[in-house]
Amino acid sequence: MQYIVYVLIDESGKVYKGMTSNLRKRLYDHKSKHTRTTSRMGDLKVAYTEDFDTFESARKRELYFKSAAGRRFLKDKLGP
């Protein structure tokens, strides 16, 4: 099974990081306000994705993105 770590951003610059095995379904959940964290965010766009072969490696990368070093990496990658 393939896993995807993704970063969403809204028009105000708020960022959400997550992982899934079905990005299309997960985006539908976010955009239809079925996810509490993103329900208060505006129009969401996929800003960045990475693919992984194992759940463990995807989860490790997701946790990295949620760390200070990961936030710096994403800021450099995505811009201000």
mmCIF file of the N, C-alpha and C atoms, coordinates in Angstrom:
data_MODEL
# 
_entry.id   MODEL 
# 
loop_
_atom_site.group_PDB 
_atom_site.id 
_atom_site.type_symbol 
_atom_site.label_atom_id 
_atom_site.label_alt_id 
_atom_site.label_comp_id 
_atom_site.label_asym_id 
_atom_site.label_entity_id 
_atom_site.label_seq_id 
_atom_site.pdbx_PDB_ins_code 
_atom_site.Cartn_x 
_atom_site.Cartn_y 
_atom_site.Cartn_z 
_atom_site.occupancy 
_atom_site.B_iso_or_equiv 
_atom_site.pdbx_formal_charge 
_atom_site.auth_seq_id 
_atom_site.auth_comp_id 
_atom_site.auth_asym_id 
_atom_site.auth_atom_id 
_atom_site.pdbx_PDB_model_num 
ATOM 1   N N  . MET A 1 1  ? 0.839   -1.180 0.000  1.00 0.00 ? 1  MET A N  1 
ATOM 2   C CA . MET A 1 1  ? 0.000   0.000  0.000  1.00 0.00 ? 1  MET A CA 1 
ATOM 3   C C  . MET A 1 1  ? 0.883   1.242  0.000  1.00 0.00 ? 1  MET A C  1 
ATOM 4   N N  . GLN A 1 2  ? 0.445   2.248  -0.696 1.00 0.00 ? 2  GLN A N  1 
ATOM 5   C CA . GLN A 1 2  ? 1.164   3.520  -0.797 1.00 0.00 ? 2  GLN A CA 1 
ATOM 6   C C  . GLN A 1 2  ? 0.599   4.506  0.231  1.00 0.00 ? 2  GLN A C  1 
ATOM 7   N N  . TYR A 1 3  ? 1.467   5.259  0.870  1.00 0.00 ? 3  TYR A N  1 
ATOM 8   C CA . TYR A 1 3  ? 1.060   6.291  1.826  1.00 0.00 ? 3  TYR A CA 1 
ATOM 9   C C  . TYR A 1 3  ? 1.571   7.643  1.350  1.00 0.00 ? 3  TYR A C  1 
ATOM 10  N N  . ILE A 1 4  ? 0.780   8.661  1.597  1.00 0.00 ? 4  ILE A N  1 
ATOM 11  C CA . ILE A 1 4  ? 1.113   10.007 1.155  1.00 0.00 ? 4  ILE A CA 1 
ATOM 12  C C  . ILE A 1 4  ? 1.114   10.941 2.354  1.00 0.00 ? 4  ILE A C  1 
ATOM 13  N N  . VAL A 1 5  ? 2.199   11.679 2.509  1.00 0.00 ? 5  VAL A N  1 
ATOM 14  C CA . VAL A 1 5  ? 2.260   12.748 3.504  1.00 0.00 ? 5  VAL A CA 1 
ATOM 15  C C  . VAL A 1 5  ? 1.980   14.025 2.729  1.00 0.00 ? 5  VAL A C  1 
ATOM 16  N N  . TYR A 1 6  ? 1.068   14.830 3.241  1.00 0.00 ? 6  TYR A N  1 
ATOM 17  C CA . TYR A 1 6  ? 0.632   16.005 2.495  1.00 0.00 ? 6  TYR A CA 1 
ATOM 18  C C  . TYR A 1 6  ? 0.589   17.236 3.384  1.00 0.00 ? 6  TYR A C  1 
ATOM 19  N N  . VAL A 1 7  ? 0.673   18.382 2.734  1.00 0.00 ? 7  VAL A N  1 
ATOM 20  C CA . VAL A 1 7  ? 0.589   19.667 3.416  1.00 0.00 ? 7  VAL A CA 1 
ATOM 21  C C  . VAL A 1 7  ? -0.488  20.474 2.703  1.00 0.00 ? 7  VAL A C  1 
ATOM 22  N N  . LEU A 1 8  ? -1.452  20.956 3.485  1.00 0.00 ? 8  LEU A N  1 
ATOM 23  C CA . LEU A 1 8  ? -2.509  21.811 2.958  1.00 0.00 ? 8  LEU A CA 1 
ATOM 24  C C  . LEU A 1 8  ? -2.281  23.229 3.453  1.00 0.00 ? 8  LEU A C  1 
ATOM 25  N N  . ILE A 1 9  ? -2.679  24.190 2.650  1.00 0.00 ? 9  ILE A N  1 
ATOM 26  C CA . ILE A 1 9  ? -2.566  25.589 3.049  1.00 0.00 ? 9  ILE A CA 1 
ATOM 27  C C  . ILE A 1 9  ? -3.844  26.301 2.615  1.00 0.00 ? 9  ILE A C  1 
ATOM 28  N N  . ASP A 1 10 ? -4.303  27.236 3.445  1.00 0.00 ? 10 ASP A N  1 
ATOM 29  C CA . ASP A 1 10 ? -5.485  28.014 3.059  1.00 0.00 ? 10 ASP A CA 1 
ATOM 30  C C  . ASP A 1 10 ? -5.061  29.416 2.642  1.00 0.00 ? 10 ASP A C  1 
ATOM 31  N N  . GLU A 1 11 ? -6.041  30.226 2.237  1.00 0.00 ? 11 GLU A N  1 
ATOM 32  C CA . GLU A 1 11 ? -5.709  31.549 1.696  1.00 0.00 ? 11 GLU A CA 1 
ATOM 33  C C  . GLU A 1 11 ? -5.096  32.495 2.722  1.00 0.00 ? 11 GLU A C  1 
ATOM 34  N N  . SER A 1 12 ? -5.300  32.221 4.013  1.00 0.00 ? 12 SER A N  1 
ATOM 35  C CA . SER A 1 12 ? -4.706  33.073 5.040  1.00 0.00 ? 12 SER A CA 1 
ATOM 36  C C  . SER A 1 12 ? -3.299  32.618 5.429  1.00 0.00 ? 12 SER A C  1 
ATOM 37  N N  . GLY A 1 13 ? -2.850  31.491 4.872  1.00 0.00 ? 13 GLY A N  1 
ATOM 38  C CA . GLY A 1 13 ? -1.513  30.992 5.164  1.00 0.00 ? 13 GLY A CA 1 
ATOM 39  C C  . GLY A 1 13 ? -1.464  29.922 6.237  1.00 0.00 ? 13 GLY A C  1 
ATOM 40  N N  . LYS A 1 14 ? -2.610  29.534 6.786  1.00 0.00 ? 14 LYS A N  1 
ATOM 41  C CA . LYS A 1 14 ? -2.626  28.457 7.780  1.00 0.00 ? 14 LYS A CA 1 
ATOM 42  C C  . LYS A 1 14 ? -2.263  27.150 7.099  1.00 0.00 ? 14 LYS A C  1 
ATOM 43  N N  . VAL A 1 15 ? -1.490  26.320 7.822  1.00 0.00 ? 15 VAL A N  1 
ATOM 44  C CA . VAL A 1 15 ? -0.954  25.087 7.253  1.00 0.00 ? 15 VAL A CA 1 
ATOM 45  C C  . VAL A 1 15 ? -1.460  23.892 8.055  1.00 0.00 ? 15 VAL A C  1 
ATOM 46  N N  . TYR A 1 16 ? -1.769  22.802 7.352  1.00 0.00 ? 16 TYR A N  1 
ATOM 47  C CA . TYR A 1 16 ? -2.160  21.539 7.967  1.00 0.00 ? 16 TYR A CA 1 
ATOM 48  C C  . TYR A 1 16 ? -1.292  20.449 7.368  1.00 0.00 ? 16 TYR A C  1 
ATOM 49  N N  . LYS A 1 17 ? -0.760  19.569 8.224  1.00 0.00 ? 17 LYS A N  1 
ATOM 50  C CA . LYS A 1 17 ? 0.077   18.462 7.768  1.00 0.00 ? 17 LYS A CA 1 
ATOM 51  C C  . LYS A 1 17 ? -0.592  17.157 8.155  1.00 0.00 ? 17 LYS A C  1 
ATOM 52  N N  . GLY A 1 18 ? -0.600  16.194 7.242  1.00 0.00 ? 18 GLY A N  1 
ATOM 53  C CA . GLY A 1 18 ? -1.217  14.912 7.540  1.00 0.00 ? 18 GLY A CA 1 
ATOM 54  C C  . GLY A 1 18 ? -0.686  13.816 6.645  1.00 0.00 ? 18 GLY A C  1 
ATOM 55  N N  . MET A 1 19 ? -1.244  12.602 6.838  1.00 0.00 ? 19 MET A N  1 
ATOM 56  C CA . MET A 1 19 ? -0.870  11.470 5.997  1.00 0.00 ? 19 MET A CA 1 
ATOM 57  C C  . MET A 1 19 ? -2.097  10.624 5.734  1.00 0.00 ? 19 MET A C  1 
ATOM 58  N N  . THR A 1 20 ? -2.085  9.911  4.617  1.00 0.00 ? 20 THR A N  1 
ATOM 59  C CA . THR A 1 20 ? -3.225  9.100  4.218  1.00 0.00 ? 20 THR A CA 1 
ATOM 60  C C  . THR A 1 20 ? -2.785  8.064  3.195  1.00 0.00 ? 20 THR A C  1 
ATOM 61  N N  . SER A 1 21 ? -3.636  7.079  2.974  1.00 0.00 ? 21 SER A N  1 
ATOM 62  C CA . SER A 1 21 ? -3.406  6.134  1.886  1.00 0.00 ? 21 SER A CA 1 
ATOM 63  C C  . SER A 1 21 ? -4.316  6.455  0.703  1.00 0.00 ? 21 SER A C  1 
ATOM 64  N N  . ASN A 1 22 ? -5.247  7.410  0.887  1.00 0.00 ? 22 ASN A N  1 
ATOM 65  C CA . ASN A 1 22 ? -6.166  7.800  -0.178 1.00 0.00 ? 22 ASN A CA 1 
ATOM 66  C C  . ASN A 1 22 ? -6.319  9.325  -0.146 1.00 0.00 ? 22 ASN A C  1 
ATOM 67  N N  . LEU A 1 23 ? -5.482  10.009 -0.895 1.00 0.00 ? 23 LEU A N  1 
ATOM 68  C CA . LEU A 1 23 ? -5.450  11.471 -0.846 1.00 0.00 ? 23 LEU A CA 1 
ATOM 69  C C  . LEU A 1 23 ? -6.757  12.081 -1.356 1.00 0.00 ? 23 LEU A C  1 
ATOM 70  N N  . ARG A 1 24 ? -7.322  11.525 -2.395 1.00 0.00 ? 24 ARG A N  1 
ATOM 71  C CA . ARG A 1 24 ? -8.567  12.076 -2.939 1.00 0.00 ? 24 ARG A CA 1 
ATOM 72  C C  . ARG A 1 24 ? -9.680  12.063 -1.893 1.00 0.00 ? 24 ARG A C  1 
ATOM 73  N N  . LYS A 1 25 ? -9.851  10.935 -1.194 1.00 0.00 ? 25 LYS A N  1 
ATOM 74  C CA . LYS A 1 25 ? -10.883 10.837 -0.158 1.00 0.00 ? 25 LYS A CA 1 
ATOM 75  C C  . LYS A 1 25 ? -10.580 11.772 1.012  1.00 0.00 ? 25 LYS A C  1 
ATOM 76  N N  . ARG A 1 26 ? -9.322  11.828 1.383  1.00 0.00 ? 26 ARG A N  1 
ATOM 77  C CA . ARG A 1 26 ? -8.938  12.675 2.522  1.00 0.00 ? 26 ARG A CA 1 
ATOM 78  C C  . ARG A 1 26 ? -9.173  14.150 2.205  1.00 0.00 ? 26 ARG A C  1 
ATOM 79  N N  . LEU A 1 27 ? -8.856  14.577 0.996  1.00 0.00 ? 27 LEU A N  1 
ATOM 80  C CA . LEU A 1 27 ? -9.116  15.966 0.603  1.00 0.00 ? 27 LEU A CA 1 
ATOM 81  C C  . LEU A 1 27 ? -10.615 16.261 0.620  1.00 0.00 ? 27 LEU A C  1 
ATOM 82  N N  . TYR A 1 28 ? -11.416 15.308 0.160  1.00 0.00 ? 28 TYR A N  1 
ATOM 83  C CA . TYR A 1 28 ? -12.870 15.475 0.220  1.00 0.00 ? 28 TYR A CA 1 
ATOM 84  C C  . TYR A 1 28 ? -13.313 15.685 1.668  1.00 0.00 ? 28 TYR A C  1 
ATOM 85  N N  . ASP A 1 29 ? -12.778 14.864 2.579  1.00 0.00 ? 29 ASP A N  1 
ATOM 86  C CA . ASP A 1 29 ? -13.117 15.006 4.002  1.00 0.00 ? 29 ASP A CA 1 
ATOM 87  C C  . ASP A 1 29 ? -12.757 16.394 4.518  1.00 0.00 ? 29 ASP A C  1 
ATOM 88  N N  . HIS A 1 30 ? -11.576 16.874 4.164  1.00 0.00 ? 30 HIS A N  1 
ATOM 89  C CA . HIS A 1 30 ? -11.143 18.203 4.613  1.00 0.00 ? 30 HIS A CA 1 
ATOM 90  C C  . HIS A 1 30 ? -12.034 19.298 4.034  1.00 0.00 ? 30 HIS A C  1 
ATOM 91  N N  . LYS A 1 31 ? -12.268 19.241 2.747  1.00 0.00 ? 31 LYS A N  1 
ATOM 92  C CA . LYS A 1 31 ? -13.017 20.306 2.085  1.00 0.00 ? 31 LYS A CA 1 
ATOM 93  C C  . LYS A 1 31 ? -14.499 20.311 2.442  1.00 0.00 ? 31 LYS A C  1 
ATOM 94  N N  . SER A 1 32 ? -15.032 19.159 2.851  1.00 0.00 ? 32 SER A N  1 
ATOM 95  C CA . SER A 1 32 ? -16.442 19.116 3.251  1.00 0.00 ? 32 SER A CA 1 
ATOM 96  C C  . SER A 1 32 ? -16.601 19.267 4.763  1.00 0.00 ? 32 SER A C  1 
ATOM 97  N N  . LYS A 1 33 ? -15.528 19.719 5.421  1.00 0.00 ? 33 LYS A N  1 
ATOM 98  C CA . LYS A 1 33 ? -15.538 20.079 6.846  1.00 0.00 ? 33 LYS A CA 1 
ATOM 99  C C  . LYS A 1 33 ? -15.795 18.890 7.770  1.00 0.00 ? 33 LYS A C  1 
ATOM 100 N N  . HIS A 1 34 ? -15.384 17.675 7.355  1.00 0.00 ? 34 HIS A N  1 
ATOM 101 C CA . HIS A 1 34 ? -15.523 16.493 8.199  1.00 0.00 ? 34 HIS A CA 1 
ATOM 102 C C  . HIS A 1 34 ? -14.333 16.326 9.142  1.00 0.00 ? 34 HIS A C  1 
ATOM 103 N N  . THR A 1 35 ? -13.340 17.171 9.016  1.00 0.00 ? 35 THR A N  1 
ATOM 104 C CA . THR A 1 35 ? -12.155 17.118 9.865  1.00 0.00 ? 35 THR A CA 1 
ATOM 105 C C  . THR A 1 35 ? -12.146 18.360 10.752 1.00 0.00 ? 35 THR A C  1 
ATOM 106 N N  . ARG A 1 36 ? -12.156 18.145 12.067 1.00 0.00 ? 36 ARG A N  1 
ATOM 107 C CA . ARG A 1 36 ? -12.291 19.258 13.002 1.00 0.00 ? 36 ARG A CA 1 
ATOM 108 C C  . ARG A 1 36 ? -11.210 20.323 12.819 1.00 0.00 ? 36 ARG A C  1 
ATOM 109 N N  . THR A 1 37 ? -9.978  19.918 12.677 1.00 0.00 ? 37 THR A N  1 
ATOM 110 C CA . THR A 1 37 ? -8.880  20.880 12.584 1.00 0.00 ? 37 THR A CA 1 
ATOM 111 C C  . THR A 1 37 ? -9.010  21.781 11.367 1.00 0.00 ? 37 THR A C  1 
ATOM 112 N N  . THR A 1 38 ? -9.364  21.226 10.230 1.00 0.00 ? 38 THR A N  1 
ATOM 113 C CA . THR A 1 38 ? -9.436  22.028 9.010  1.00 0.00 ? 38 THR A CA 1 
ATOM 114 C C  . THR A 1 38 ? -10.815 22.630 8.771  1.00 0.00 ? 38 THR A C  1 
ATOM 115 N N  . SER A 1 39 ? -11.779 22.318 9.605  1.00 0.00 ? 39 SER A N  1 
ATOM 116 C CA . SER A 1 39 ? -13.131 22.856 9.389  1.00 0.00 ? 39 SER A CA 1 
ATOM 117 C C  . SER A 1 39 ? -13.171 24.375 9.544  1.00 0.00 ? 39 SER A C  1 
ATOM 118 N N  . ARG A 1 40 ? -12.239 24.929 10.307 1.00 0.00 ? 40 ARG A N  1 
ATOM 119 C CA . ARG A 1 40 ? -12.194 26.381 10.508 1.00 0.00 ? 40 ARG A CA 1 
ATOM 120 C C  . ARG A 1 40 ? -11.293 27.083 9.499  1.00 0.00 ? 40 ARG A C  1 
ATOM 121 N N  . MET A 1 41 ? -10.638 26.301 8.659  1.00 0.00 ? 41 MET A N  1 
ATOM 122 C CA . MET A 1 41 ? -9.752  26.877 7.651  1.00 0.00 ? 41 MET A CA 1 
ATOM 123 C C  . MET A 1 41 ? -10.555 27.204 6.405  1.00 0.00 ? 41 MET A C  1 
ATOM 124 N N  . GLY A 1 42 ? -10.052 28.124 5.616  1.00 0.00 ? 42 GLY A N  1 
ATOM 125 C CA . GLY A 1 42 ? -10.735 28.536 4.393  1.00 0.00 ? 42 GLY A CA 1 
ATOM 126 C C  . GLY A 1 42 ? -10.510 27.553 3.259  1.00 0.00 ? 42 GLY A C  1 
ATOM 127 N N  . ASP A 1 43 ? -10.456 28.055 2.052  1.00 0.00 ? 43 ASP A N  1 
ATOM 128 C CA . ASP A 1 43 ? -10.276 27.246 0.852  1.00 0.00 ? 43 ASP A CA 1 
ATOM 129 C C  . ASP A 1 43 ? -8.910  26.564 0.889  1.00 0.00 ? 43 ASP A C  1 
ATOM 130 N N  . LEU A 1 44 ? -8.893  25.240 0.948  1.00 0.00 ? 44 LEU A N  1 
ATOM 131 C CA . LEU A 1 44 ? -7.656  24.479 1.106  1.00 0.00 ? 44 LEU A CA 1 
ATOM 132 C C  . LEU A 1 44 ? -7.061  24.084 -0.231 1.00 0.00 ? 44 LEU A C  1 
ATOM 133 N N  . LYS A 1 45 ? -5.754  24.208 -0.322 1.00 0.00 ? 45 LYS A N  1 
ATOM 134 C CA . LYS A 1 45 ? -5.003  23.789 -1.508 1.00 0.00 ? 45 LYS A CA 1 
ATOM 135 C C  . LYS A 1 45 ? -3.891  22.848 -1.060 1.00 0.00 ? 45 LYS A C  1 
ATOM 136 N N  . VAL A 1 46 ? -3.593  21.848 -1.875 1.00 0.00 ? 46 VAL A N  1 
ATOM 137 C CA . VAL A 1 46 ? -2.466  20.955 -1.599 1.00 0.00 ? 46 VAL A CA 1 
ATOM 138 C C  . VAL A 1 46 ? -1.197  21.716 -1.963 1.00 0.00 ? 46 VAL A C  1 
ATOM 139 N N  . ALA A 1 47 ? -0.335  21.905 -0.972 1.00 0.00 ? 47 ALA A N  1 
ATOM 140 C CA . ALA A 1 47 ? 0.892   22.665 -1.191 1.00 0.00 ? 47 ALA A CA 1 
ATOM 141 C C  . ALA A 1 47 ? 2.099   21.768 -1.428 1.00 0.00 ? 47 ALA A C  1 
ATOM 142 N N  . TYR A 1 48 ? 2.057   20.530 -0.878 1.00 0.00 ? 48 TYR A N  1 
ATOM 143 C CA . TYR A 1 48 ? 3.236   19.672 -0.953 1.00 0.00 ? 48 TYR A CA 1 
ATOM 144 C C  . TYR A 1 48 ? 2.823   18.243 -0.641 1.00 0.00 ? 48 TYR A C  1 
ATOM 145 N N  . THR A 1 49 ? 3.409   17.272 -1.338 1.00 0.00 ? 49 THR A N  1 
ATOM 146 C CA . THR A 1 49 ? 3.173   15.857 -1.045 1.00 0.00 ? 49 THR A CA 1 
ATOM 147 C C  . THR A 1 49 ? 4.465   15.072 -1.171 1.00 0.00 ? 49 THR A C  1 
ATOM 148 N N  . GLU A 1 50 ? 4.541   13.970 -0.446 1.00 0.00 ? 50 GLU A N  1 
ATOM 149 C CA . GLU A 1 50 ? 5.625   12.993 -0.571 1.00 0.00 ? 50 GLU A CA 1 
ATOM 150 C C  . GLU A 1 50 ? 5.001   11.612 -0.463 1.00 0.00 ? 50 GLU A C  1 
ATOM 151 N N  . ASP A 1 51 ? 5.470   10.651 -1.279 1.00 0.00 ? 51 ASP A N  1 
ATOM 152 C CA . ASP A 1 51 ? 4.963   9.278  -1.284 1.00 0.00 ? 51 ASP A CA 1 
ATOM 153 C C  . ASP A 1 51 ? 5.905   8.351  -0.534 1.00 0.00 ? 51 ASP A C  1 
ATOM 154 N N  . PHE A 1 52 ? 5.314   7.368  0.169  1.00 0.00 ? 52 PHE A N  1 
ATOM 155 C CA . PHE A 1 52 ? 6.082   6.398  0.940  1.00 0.00 ? 52 PHE A CA 1 
ATOM 156 C C  . PHE A 1 52 ? 5.499   5.004  0.758  1.00 0.00 ? 52 PHE A C  1 
ATOM 157 N N  . ASP A 1 53 ? 6.355   3.998  0.881  1.00 0.00 ? 53 ASP A N  1 
ATOM 158 C CA . ASP A 1 53 ? 5.926   2.615  0.726  1.00 0.00 ? 53 ASP A CA 1 
ATOM 159 C C  . ASP A 1 53 ? 5.407   1.999  2.018  1.00 0.00 ? 53 ASP A C  1 
ATOM 160 N N  . THR A 1 54 ? 5.813   2.550  3.161  1.00 0.00 ? 54 THR A N  1 
ATOM 161 C CA . THR A 1 54 ? 5.376   1.969  4.439  1.00 0.00 ? 54 THR A CA 1 
ATOM 162 C C  . THR A 1 54 ? 4.722   3.017  5.316  1.00 0.00 ? 54 THR A C  1 
ATOM 163 N N  . PHE A 1 55 ? 3.808   2.545  6.151  1.00 0.00 ? 55 PHE A N  1 
ATOM 164 C CA . PHE A 1 55 ? 3.129   3.412  7.108  1.00 0.00 ? 55 PHE A CA 1 
ATOM 165 C C  . PHE A 1 55 ? 4.146   4.059  8.042  1.00 0.00 ? 55 PHE A C  1 
ATOM 166 N N  . GLU A 1 56 ? 5.105   3.272  8.500  1.00 0.00 ? 56 GLU A N  1 
ATOM 167 C CA . GLU A 1 56 ? 6.084   3.761  9.467  1.00 0.00 ? 56 GLU A CA 1 
ATOM 168 C C  . GLU A 1 56 ? 6.914   4.915  8.909  1.00 0.00 ? 56 GLU A C  1 
ATOM 169 N N  . SER A 1 57 ? 7.371   4.795  7.664  1.00 0.00 ? 57 SER A N  1 
ATOM 170 C CA . SER A 1 57 ? 8.186   5.870  7.093  1.00 0.00 ? 57 SER A CA 1 
ATOM 171 C C  . SER A 1 57 ? 7.340   7.122  6.837  1.00 0.00 ? 57 SER A C  1 
ATOM 172 N N  . ALA A 1 58 ? 6.088   6.940  6.435  1.00 0.00 ? 58 ALA A N  1 
ATOM 173 C CA . ALA A 1 58 ? 5.209   8.092  6.229  1.00 0.00 ? 58 ALA A CA 1 
ATOM 174 C C  . ALA A 1 58 ? 4.914   8.782  7.556  1.00 0.00 ? 58 ALA A C  1 
ATOM 175 N N  . ARG A 1 59 ? 4.638   8.018  8.582  1.00 0.00 ? 59 ARG A N  1 
ATOM 176 C CA . ARG A 1 59 ? 4.334   8.599  9.896  1.00 0.00 ? 59 ARG A CA 1 
ATOM 177 C C  . ARG A 1 59 ? 5.543   9.362  10.441 1.00 0.00 ? 59 ARG A C  1 
ATOM 178 N N  . LYS A 1 60 ? 6.727   8.805  10.244 1.00 0.00 ? 60 LYS A N  1 
ATOM 179 C CA . LYS A 1 60 ? 7.951   9.469  10.698 1.00 0.00 ? 60 LYS A CA 1 
ATOM 180 C C  . LYS A 1 60 ? 8.120   10.823 9.995  1.00 0.00 ? 60 LYS A C  1 
ATOM 181 N N  . ARG A 1 61 ? 7.844   10.857 8.694  1.00 0.00 ? 61 ARG A N  1 
ATOM 182 C CA . ARG A 1 61 ? 7.974   12.106 7.941  1.00 0.00 ? 61 ARG A CA 1 
ATOM 183 C C  . ARG A 1 61 ? 6.904   13.115 8.361  1.00 0.00 ? 61 ARG A C  1 
ATOM 184 N N  . GLU A 1 62 ? 5.678   12.640 8.598  1.00 0.00 ? 62 GLU A N  1 
ATOM 185 C CA . GLU A 1 62 ? 4.619   13.532 9.063  1.00 0.00 ? 62 GLU A CA 1 
ATOM 186 C C  . GLU A 1 62 ? 5.012   14.169 10.402 1.00 0.00 ? 62 GLU A C  1 
ATOM 187 N N  . LEU A 1 63 ? 5.529   13.376 11.316 1.00 0.00 ? 63 LEU A N  1 
ATOM 188 C CA . LEU A 1 63 ? 5.951   13.914 12.611 1.00 0.00 ? 63 LEU A CA 1 
ATOM 189 C C  . LEU A 1 63 ? 7.107   14.900 12.446 1.00 0.00 ? 63 LEU A C  1 
ATOM 190 N N  . TYR A 1 64 ? 7.995   14.643 11.478 1.00 0.00 ? 64 TYR A N  1 
ATOM 191 C CA . TYR A 1 64 ? 9.071   15.583 11.200 1.00 0.00 ? 64 TYR A CA 1 
ATOM 192 C C  . TYR A 1 64 ? 8.493   16.927 10.747 1.00 0.00 ? 64 TYR A C  1 
ATOM 193 N N  . PHE A 1 65 ? 7.514   16.903 9.833  1.00 0.00 ? 65 PHE A N  1 
ATOM 194 C CA . PHE A 1 65 ? 6.902   18.144 9.358  1.00 0.00 ? 65 PHE A CA 1 
ATOM 195 C C  . PHE A 1 65 ? 6.254   18.922 10.497 1.00 0.00 ? 65 PHE A C  1 
ATOM 196 N N  . LYS A 1 66 ? 5.808   18.235 11.533 1.00 0.00 ? 66 LYS A N  1 
ATOM 197 C CA . LYS A 1 66 ? 5.158   18.888 12.666 1.00 0.00 ? 66 LYS A CA 1 
ATOM 198 C C  . LYS A 1 66 ? 6.163   19.392 13.703 1.00 0.00 ? 66 LYS A C  1 
ATOM 199 N N  . SER A 1 67 ? 7.455   19.080 13.498 1.00 0.00 ? 67 SER A N  1 
ATOM 200 C CA . SER A 1 67 ? 8.501   19.552 14.406 1.00 0.00 ? 67 SER A CA 1 
ATOM 201 C C  . SER A 1 67 ? 8.993   20.920 13.952 1.00 0.00 ? 67 SER A C  1 
ATOM 202 N N  . ALA A 1 68 ? 9.783   21.563 14.786 1.00 0.00 ? 68 ALA A N  1 
ATOM 203 C CA . ALA A 1 68 ? 10.339  22.876 14.434 1.00 0.00 ? 68 ALA A CA 1 
ATOM 204 C C  . ALA A 1 68 ? 11.208  22.782 13.178 1.00 0.00 ? 68 ALA A C  1 
ATOM 205 N N  . ALA A 1 69 ? 12.040  21.747 13.090 1.00 0.00 ? 69 ALA A N  1 
ATOM 206 C CA . ALA A 1 69 ? 12.896  21.580 11.916 1.00 0.00 ? 69 ALA A CA 1 
ATOM 207 C C  . ALA A 1 69 ? 12.056  21.348 10.665 1.00 0.00 ? 69 ALA A C  1 
ATOM 208 N N  . GLY A 1 70 ? 10.998  20.567 10.793 1.00 0.00 ? 70 GLY A N  1 
ATOM 209 C CA . GLY A 1 70 ? 10.112  20.303 9.666  1.00 0.00 ? 70 GLY A CA 1 
ATOM 210 C C  . GLY A 1 70 ? 9.367   21.545 9.217  1.00 0.00 ? 70 GLY A C  1 
ATOM 211 N N  . ARG A 1 71 ? 8.947   22.365 10.172 1.00 0.00 ? 71 ARG A N  1 
ATOM 212 C CA . ARG A 1 71 ? 8.278   23.624 9.822  1.00 0.00 ? 71 ARG A CA 1 
ATOM 213 C C  . ARG A 1 71 ? 9.232   24.541 9.072  1.00 0.00 ? 71 ARG A C  1 
ATOM 214 N N  . ARG A 1 72 ? 10.499  24.571 9.485  1.00 0.00 ? 72 ARG A N  1 
ATOM 215 C CA . ARG A 1 72 ? 11.501  25.367 8.768  1.00 0.00 ? 72 ARG A CA 1 
ATOM 216 C C  . ARG A 1 72 ? 11.699  24.829 7.348  1.00 0.00 ? 72 ARG A C  1 
ATOM 217 N N  . PHE A 1 73 ? 11.780  23.503 7.222  1.00 0.00 ? 73 PHE A N  1 
ATOM 218 C CA . PHE A 1 73 ? 11.925  22.878 5.909  1.00 0.00 ? 73 PHE A CA 1 
ATOM 219 C C  . PHE A 1 73 ? 10.772  23.290 4.996  1.00 0.00 ? 73 PHE A C  1 
ATOM 220 N N  . LEU A 1 74 ? 9.534   23.200 5.502  1.00 0.00 ? 74 LEU A N  1 
ATOM 221 C CA . LEU A 1 74 ? 8.375   23.548 4.699  1.00 0.00 ? 74 LEU A CA 1 
ATOM 222 C C  . LEU A 1 74 ? 8.335   25.029 4.370  1.00 0.00 ? 74 LEU A C  1 
ATOM 223 N N  . LYS A 1 75 ? 8.773   25.869 5.295  1.00 0.00 ? 75 LYS A N  1 
ATOM 224 C CA . LYS A 1 75 ? 8.799   27.309 5.025  1.00 0.00 ? 75 LYS A CA 1 
ATOM 225 C C  . LYS A 1 75 ? 9.777   27.606 3.896  1.00 0.00 ? 75 LYS A C  1 
ATOM 226 N N  . ASP A 1 76 ? 10.945  26.938 3.910  1.00 0.00 ? 76 ASP A N  1 
ATOM 227 C CA . ASP A 1 76 ? 11.922  27.116 2.834  1.00 0.00 ? 76 ASP A CA 1 
ATOM 228 C C  . ASP A 1 76 ? 11.367  26.584 1.509  1.00 0.00 ? 76 ASP A C  1 
ATOM 229 N N  . LYS A 1 77 ? 10.676  25.455 1.568  1.00 0.00 ? 77 LYS A N  1 
ATOM 230 C CA . LYS A 1 77 ? 10.159  24.801 0.368  1.00 0.00 ? 77 LYS A CA 1 
ATOM 231 C C  . LYS A 1 77 ? 8.968   25.575 -0.233 1.00 0.00 ? 77 LYS A C  1 
ATOM 232 N N  . LEU A 1 78 ? 8.078   26.048 0.634  1.00 0.00 ? 78 LEU A N  1 
ATOM 233 C CA . LEU A 1 78 ? 6.834   26.671 0.180  1.00 0.00 ? 78 LEU A CA 1 
ATOM 234 C C  . LEU A 1 78 ? 6.892   28.191 0.129  1.00 0.00 ? 78 LEU A C  1 
ATOM 235 N N  . GLY A 1 79 ? 7.854   28.772 0.789  1.00 0.00 ? 79 GLY A N  1 
ATOM 236 C CA . GLY A 1 79 ? 7.933   30.227 0.856  1.00 0.00 ? 79 GLY A CA 1 
ATOM 237 C C  . GLY A 1 79 ? 7.137   30.766 2.038  1.00 0.00 ? 79 GLY A C  1 
ATOM 238 N N  . PRO A 1 80 ? 7.147   32.082 2.213  1.00 0.00 ? 80 PRO A N  1 
ATOM 239 C CA . PRO A 1 80 ? 6.497   32.673 3.390  1.00 0.00 ? 80 PRO A CA 1 
ATOM 240 C C  . PRO A 1 80 ? 4.977   32.550 3.356  1.00 0.00 ? 80 PRO A C  1 
# 
